[in-house]
Structure formats: C-alpha cells, structure tokens
Amino acid sequence: MNGSYQLQNFTKNREAEVIRLKAQVELFFEKEYDLYKNLGLTDGMEIIECGAGPGYLIKNILERLPGCKATALEIDPFLFSVLTDNSQSNGKRLFNPVNGSIYETKLPDNNFDFVITRLVVEHLQEPLKALFELNRILKPGGKLVIVSNDFAYHLITYPVIHELDEMYDAYCKSRFSEGGNPLIGRQLPVYFENSNFEKINFEIVTAHSKISGDETFLKAENVNISKSLVEAGFLTRDTLANLVEKWFEMLKDPYHVFYRQLFVVSGEKNRSGNLSSYSKNIEDKLKGASKIDNHPEGEHNIDLQRDKFQNLMNKYKQASFTKNAFSPDQKSPEINTTSVDSQSKPGNVSGYSIPDANKIETILLTVWKDILKNNSLTKDDNYFDVGGDSVLIPEIVARLSGEYNIKLRILDIFDNPSIGLLSDYICKSTSGYSI
C-alpha cells in the first residue's frame, strides 16, 4: 500500500518502532477508551481495528470488554507478525489478525458494529476510498471512529521551542510529497459526510507531560524523525542542531511542559439507502484543498501564525555545549597529553589532545554505555540503531565537554554515528597540531 508510512523507510529500528507504537497507545488510551464508550462501544459487539500495527489498542480494549468478538487488520508484514503474536495469550486467541489493505479488506458486507482506525488515514493517498470500504463492512447504524493527527496542532512546549515550527513544516512537506496528508484532522468531518456517514461527531483528546509524565510522553514520540528530514533535504542541519539543543534545555527547565492532541471523528453508517458511490474526483478535490502548497506560507502552523519567527530562525548560529551540566566539580582524568590550540574547531579537544585513538574510543564507549543504558555497545554500533535518539545527544555532548574536555557539536554525532567514526573524526579534527 502506497502512502507516507512505509515501515522500512520510516525507521531503521523496527523493534524500537513497535515500542513507540505501544507507548503512543498508552499515552492516550484512558481518554480514548472513555470516548469510545460514550460513542456506543459496549461489551459483546463485533469490532475491528483497521491499521492495527502491533495490536496494542485492540488488546487494551479487550481487557476491558472481553465479550467482544474482535478483528485486527494490518498490511505491513513485520507489524502483522507482531500483531499475530499479540493475538494470543496463554494459549487463548484474543482476536483474529488479518493481513490486508484498508482499501480492500476482503471482509464481509455489514459485518461489524464498531470500526476503529487510529493514526492511519493521515498516511493514506486515498483516505476517502478507505472510508467507503470501512462503511461497507459496517452494519447499518454501526459506528466508525477515526483517530488522527493534525500537525498544525501537534506538539506544543513551554519554554517555547520555535524550531519545532520549522521541523513540523518540513514534516508536512515530506508527508505530502509521499502522498499523505498530515493536516487531515481538521477535514475528517467532510470526509465522513462524503462517504455516507451521518450523526458525525468531532472531539479532541489531549495528553500533558505534567499528568502523563515526561518518560511516558517521550516514548511515544518519534524523536529521530528530524534526522530523516535532514537526510531527505526537507530540514536544514542548523535547524536540527538548534532544535535538539533547545529541546534539551527545555527539559532542564523545572517548569517545562509539553502537550499534544489527537482529533477523534466518528460517524454512523447511513441507514437511508440513498448512498453515493466513491468518487476519485471528490477524493482529488478534498486532497488538493489540503496541500501545503495551496496555503500561504506558515498558515498551517499555529506558532508561525503567531510569531512570524521564520526570519529569525535563519539568523540562529550553530550551538555547542562548552559547560559541564552534570559534574561541575569533577576534574578531567589524568591523561598523558600535549597542549593544542583550542579554537572553535569542530571535534577539538580543548586545552589538550588525546594522543591515542583507543583512549578516545574508551572514553566515548564509557559515556555512550552510561547514557544509553546499554553495556553491550561496540565501537561499530550505529548510535541510532541501538536506542540512541536526538534527545540524548546534547547530554552526550555536555558530558564529553564537562568530564573529558572534548568539545563536539551536536551535528558531529549525527555525521559520525558510531564510536569508531566519531573517534576518527576527533583525531582528524586535531590533525595539524602537535599530538
């Protein structure tokens, strides 16, 4: 299935993505579940989740409503394998996993009382076509509930991080280029209306870091998406470096908060019999009206509307940590060194240099193992493949600066994502000096 969520392109660490998808369910589940009940979900119903991923949402629902007969549809082969594993518990089948497309489920007409699709339609090239298919498999009077993002209203922080505006602007352009619609949340009632649903309802559920906790919240975010946007040319390296540093500074603020919201739209299958057919023409009109290129610059982003901050963003300079944020009284270890010029050269070892690349690797390995909580790391492991993310990079940079007097930029780790590469980079960056 074409669209803007292709697992092999979305992440290089599939297991980490499964953990993130589980956290994403847990972050909102209590509020979502209350809303599902208010919309008519009751025990004993025949229900289906379309685009179920690993299956954590349907599994959570069945823990509360064990009398439901449940199906979970997923097209991605890897996620379907995890879904199949999760469909069993202690030898008992909890739900029926089905490998198939939301465009053509191959399930019977008029079969389900309640259909849920969560964080799926924003990635679809033809969301209206999907809604017609979901309408087909619903019983007359059955309910469809779609949970979706709208990235103009995604993640908001205090202290404000203006670089998030540019990152989400880049994210929207990237997803549009792949055929998705990251702004579809606001349009969903129109999609429902054009696919034979009535009694349409629009709700918002929110999550706040002071209520959910930072750790739960951060587990649900794809913090490496900005790195992918740089690699694809949608985001500048300078913006990425500033974003990562500002995020780190935000988390250190004792009064920091961040929150996000999801749009929840529901409708009932029309019982009148006066049903329209799927129209590619209407699909194209709906999607064309939402494209980012059809809006004035920044219109889709609430922070850019308020601040008009883009011009200032271009004036931001590359930042690096020169202060020890963790052990201000700790001295650098005793190492046999020769003093070098400590100007602002990237990768510079300020005030002294380490003559032995193996010693640099040992230091890097010590810091990475401690921060990543992973004692099995080797010098050849890719930082982003072993649990590392952009949120932790400033901590690594600050730790190397404060404890070992090794000055690095945030981007140095993005460019040299293994200990071997980073050590080699540091050595080369000090070439020309007396080492």
ROGUVO-310799 format. One record per residue (C-alpha): x, y negated, z negated; residue in one letter. Coordinates in steps of 0.5 Angstrom, whole numbers, plus 2048, in hexadecimal, padded with zeros to 3 digits. Example, Ala and Ser with C-alpha at 12.3 -4.5 7.8 and 13.67 -1.06 7.14 Angstrom:
<sites>
8198097F0A 81B8027F2S 
</sites>
This chain:
<sites>
800800800M 8037F9802N 8037F47FDG 8077F07F8S 8087F57F3Y 80D7FB7F6Q 8107FE7F0L 8167FF7F4Q 8177F87F5N 8147F57EFF 8197F87EAT 8207FD7EBK 81E8007E4N 8178047E5R 8178067DDE 8187FF7DBA 8127FD7DFE 80E8027DCV 8108007D5I 80E7F97D7R 8077FB7DAL 8067FE7D4K 8077F87D0A 8037F47D5Q 7FD7F87D3V 7FE7F87CBE 7FF7F07CBL 7F87EF7CEF 7F57F67CCF 7F07F47C6E 7ED7EE7C9K 7EC7F17D0E 7E97F77CCY 7E47F37C9D 7E37EF7CFL 7E27F67D3Y 7DD7F87CDK 7D97F17CEN 7D87F37D5L 7D57F97D4G 7DA7FE7D3L 7D88047CFT 7DA80B7CDD 7D78107D2G 7D880C7D8M 7DC80F7DEE 7E180A7DFI 7E78097E4I 7ED8047E4E 7F08037EBC 7F78017EBG 7F88047E4A 8008047E4G 8038097DFP 7FB8097DCG 7FC8067D5Y 7F68027D6L 7F18077D7I 7F580B7D2K 7F38067CDN 7EC8057CFI 7EB80D7CEL 7EE80D7C7E 7E88087C5R 7E380B7CAL 7E58137CAP 7DE8157CDG 7DF8117D4C 7E18157DAK 7E78117DDA 7EB8117E3T 7F180D7E5A 7F380B7ECL 7FB80A7EEE 7FE8097F4I 8068097F2D 8098107F2P 80D80E7ECF 80880B7E8L 8038107EAF 8088167E7S 8088127E0V 8008117E1L 8008187E1T 80481A7DBD 8008157D7N 7F98187D9S 7FB81E7D5Q 7FB81E7CDS 7FD8247C9N 7FA8297CFG 7F48257D0K 7F28217D6R 7F081A7D4L 7EF8177DBF 7EF8197E3N 7F58167E6P 7F48157EEV 7F98137F2N 7F680E7F7G 7F58077FAS 7F18027F7I 7EF8007FEY 7EC807800E 7EB80B7F9T 7E88117FDK 7E48127F6L 7DC8137F7P 7D780D7F8D 7D380B7F2N 7D780F7EDN 7DA80A7E7F 7D68067E2D 7DC8017E1F 7E38007E5V 7E97FC7E3I 7EF7F97E7T 7F47F67E3R 7F97F17E6L 7F97F57EDV 7F57F07F1V 7FA7EA7F1E 7FF7EF7F4H 7FA7F17FAL 7FA7EF801Q 7F27F0802E 7EF7EF7FBP 7E87EE7FEL 7E97F5801K 7EB7F87FBA 7E57F57F7L 7E07F87FDF 7E37FF7FBE 7E27FE7F4L 7DB7FC7F5N 7DA8027F9R 7DC8077F3I 7D88047EEL 7D18067ECK 7CB8017EEP 7CC7FC7E8G 7D37FE7E6G 7D87F97E4K 7DF7F77E7L 7E47F47E2V 7EA7F17E6I 7EF7EE7E1V 7F47E97E5S 7FA7E47E4N 7FA7DD7E7D 8017DB7E7F 7FF7D47E6A 7FD7D57DFY 8027DB7DEH 8077DA7D8L 8077D37D4I 80C7D27CFT 80E7CD7C9Y 8137CA7CAP 8117C97D1V 8167CC7D6I 8157C87DCH 8197CD7E0E 8137D27E0L 80F7CE7E4D 8157CF7EAE 8157D67E8M 80E7D77E9Y 80D7D37EFD 8137D87F2A 80F7DE7F0Y 8097DC7F3C 80C7DA7FAK 80F7E17F9S 8097E57F8R 8057E17FDF 80B7E3802S 80A7EA800E 8027EA801G 8007E97FAG 7FC7E37F7N 7FF7E17F0P 7F97DC7F0L 7F37E07F1I 7F17E07EAG 7ED7DA7EBR 7EA7DC7F1Q 7E77E37EFL 7E07E17EEP 7E07DF7F5V 7E37E67F7Y 7DD7E97F3F 7D87E57F6E 7DA7E77FDN 7DB7EF7FBS 7D37F07F9N 7D47EF7F1F 7CF7EB7EDE 7CF7E87E6K 7D67E67E7I 7DA7E47E0N 7E07E07DFF 7E47E17D9E 7EC7E07D6I 7F07E47D1V 7F67E17CET 7FC7E37CAA 8007DF7C6H 8077E07C3S 8067DE7BCK 8007E37BCI 8037E97C0S 80A7E87BEG 8107E67C3D 8127ED7C4E 80B7F07C6T 80B7EA7CAF 8117EA7CEL 8117F27CFK 80B7F07D4A 80F7EB7D8E 8137ED7DEN 8197E87DCV 81D7EA7E2N 8187E87E7I 81C7E17E7S 8227E57E9K 81F7E97EFS 81C7E27F1L 8237DF7F2V 8257E57F6E 8207E47FBA 8217DD7FBG 81B7DA7F8F 81E7D77F2L 8257D47F1T 82A7D67EDR 82B7D07E9D 8247D07E7T 8247D77E5L 82A7D57E0A 8267D07DDN 8207D47DCL 8247D97D9V 8287D47D4E 8217D07D3K 81D7D77D1W 8237D97CCF 8237D27C9E 81B7D27C9M 81B7D97C5L 8207D67C0K 81B7D07BED 8187D27B8P 8117CF7BAY 8127D27C1H 80B7D57C4V 8097D87CBF 8037DB7CDY 8007DE7D4R 7F97DF7D6Q 7F57E47DBL 7EF7E37DFF 7E97E87DEV 7E47E87E3V 7DE7ED7E3S 7D87EE7E7G 7D27F37E8E 7D17F77EEK 7CB7F47F2N 7C57F97F2R 7C17F57F7S 7C37F97FDG 7C57F2801N 7CC7F4802L 7D17F0806S 7D77F4809S 7DE7F3809Y 7E17ED80DS 7E87EC80FK 7E67E5811N 7E47E480AI 7EA7E7807E 7EE7E380BD 7EB7DC809K 7EB7DE802L 7F27E0802K 7F47DA807G 7F17D5802A 7F57D77FCS 7FC7D7800K 8017D37FCI 8037CF803D 7FC7CC803N 7FC7C97FDH 8007C27FBP 8077C37F8E 8067C57F1G 7FE7C57F1E 7FE7CD7EFH 8027CB7E9N 7FF7C87E3I 8067C67E0D 8087C37E6L 8027BF7E7Q 8037BC7E0R 80A7BB7E0D 80D7BA7E7K 8137BD7E5F 8167C07EBQ 81B7BA7EDN 81E7BA7E6L 81F7C27E7M 8247C07EDN 8287BC7E8K 8297C17E3Y 8307C47E2K 8337CB7E1Q 8337CC7DAA 8377D17D6S 8387D27CFF 83E7CF7CBT 83C7D07C4K 83B7D67C0N 8347D77BEA 8357DD7BAF 83B7DD7B6S 83D7D67B5P 8437D87B0D 8457DE7B3Q 84C7DE7B6K 84F7E07BCS 8527E77BCP 85A7E77BCE 85C7E97C3I 8637E87C6N 8617E27CBT 8657DD7CFT 8617D67CFS 85E7D47D5V 85B7CD7D8D 8547CE7D5S 8507C97DAQ 8497CB7DCS 84B7D07E1K 8457D67E1P 8487DC7DDG 84D7D87DAN 8507DB7D3V 8507D47D0S 8577D37CCG 85A7DA7CDY 8597DF7D2S 8597E77D1I 85F7EA7D5P 85B7F17D5D 8557F27D9A 8547F87D5N 8547F47CFK 84E7EF7D2I 84A7F67D4E 84B7F87CDT 8487F17CBI 8437F17D0L 8407F87CEL 8407F77C7T 83C7F17C8V 8377F47CDW 8367FA7C9K 8347F67C3D 82F7F17C6I 82C7F77CBL 82C7FC7C5K 82F8017CAN 8358057C7N 8368097CES 8388037D2L 83D8047D7T 8417FE7DBK 83E8007E1D 8378007DFD 8337FA7E2N 8307F57DDY 8297F57E0F 8287FD7E0D 82A7FE7D9V 8257FA7D6G 8287F37D7G 8247ED7D9D 8257E67DAS 8227E47D3V 8287E77CFL 82E7E47D4I 82E7DE7D0P 82F7E27CAE 8357E67CDI 8387DF7D0V 8387DC7C9A 83A7E27C5R 8407E27CAL 8427DB7C9S 8417DB7C2G 8447E17C0E 8497E27C5Y 84A7DB7C8N 8487DE7CFI 8457D97D3K 8407DB7D8L 83A7D87DCR 8337DC7DCI 8347DD7E3L 83A7E07E2D 8377E67DFI 8317E67E5F 8377E67EAD 83B7EB7E6N 8367F07E3P 83B7F57E1S 8407F57DBI 8457F77E1G 8437F27E5L 8437ED7E0L 84A7EE7DDS 84D7EE7E4D 8497E77E5Y 84C7E47DFI 8537E77E1C 8537E47E8K 8507DD7E5S 8567DC7E1T 85B7DE7E6S 8607D97E8G 8617D87E0Y 8667DB7DCS 8637E17D9I 
</sites>
